[in-house]
Structures are given as C-alpha cells and as structure tokens.
Amino acid sequence: MKYKANIQIMPQAALLDPQGKAVTQGLQQMGYTSIEQVRVGKNITMEVESDTEAGATAIVDESCKKLLANLIMETYSFSLTLI
C-alpha cells in the first residue's frame, strides 16, 4: 500500500525564530498590525510504500529523526493518508 505523509517541522517554542521575526516585522510594516508572533517552519510531503500503516509511520518517524528535522532545534509532527 502507498501512503502520503504530510510532515510539519517547526522551530522549538523556546528558541528564537529570526526568520519568523523578520516576517512578523515585514507584515506589520505593510499595515497588518494585528499579526503577532509568526513562526516559520517547513512542510514536507513524501510517499511511502508499506504493507501497514504502522510500518509507514515507523519509516516516516525514523526519516524525521535521522535526516529531516534537527531535533536539537526543531520539533516535528506528521499525518499519513492512504493513497
């Protein structure tokens, strides 16, 4: 079976997000004064071939831990859908 993984990677809440701060300031300078605290992260999609959802979950989780996310500075979450 083939699964589609939608992975969200974000900076940890305790860490500064310079890119998010720059976006926040830019939007506020454009007149969007009600916007506060923008955080910028990554969205990754991938297709995974696995016999079971549990197997696909394990593959995506391991991929995030080993390559996609820097666990010292980032957190991740993901969802799977059967395609």
N, C-alpha and C positions, 0 to 999 in steps of 0.2 A: 504494500500500500504506500501511497505517496502522501506526505503531509507538508503543509506550508507553515513555516514558523515565522512569526512576526516578533522581532526582538527589539525591546526598548532599552537603551543604555543611557544612563544619566549620571552626572557628577554626584558624588555623595553630598548629602544635605549639609554636612558640617564643613565642606570645602568651599572656597571661593570659586566663582564661575566667571572669569573675566570676559568670556565671550557673551554670556548672558547679561552681564552688567553693561557691556557696550551696546547690545541690542536694546536693553531697557532704556538707556540714555538716549539712543537714537530715536526710539519711538516717542519718548517724552518730548524731545526737541521738535518732533513733527506735529506735536499737538495732542498726542494721546496721553494726556497727563494722568488718566485713571489707571494706566498699566503700571504694575509694580512687579519686581522680583521675577524677571524672565530667567529661565534656566534652559540652556541649550544642550542637547544630547544627540544621540544617533539612533536612527531607526534602520534595522537590517531585516531583510526578508530572505529566506532560503527555503529550498525544497529538500525534503529528507525522505529517503526510501527506507522503510522499516516494516517488519511484519506486524508490529504492535505499536500502539500509541505510547506505551511505556518505553519501548525501545527508541522511538523518535525523541521522546522527552529526554532520555539519557544522552543521546547524541547531541542535541541542541545545548543542553546544560553543560556538557563537557566542552563543547566548542566555545561557549561563552567564557568559561573559567580558564581555558588554556590559551585562547587567542583573541576573542572579540572584545572582551572587557578587561580593563586594568582594575583588578579587584581592590587595589590599594586606594584608588581614587574614584572608582565608579561602582554603581550598582546596576543590576540588570533584571529584567523580567521578560517573559515571553508567553505567547499563546500559540497553540497548534490548531490547525484545521485540516481535516481530511480533504484532499483534492482528487 
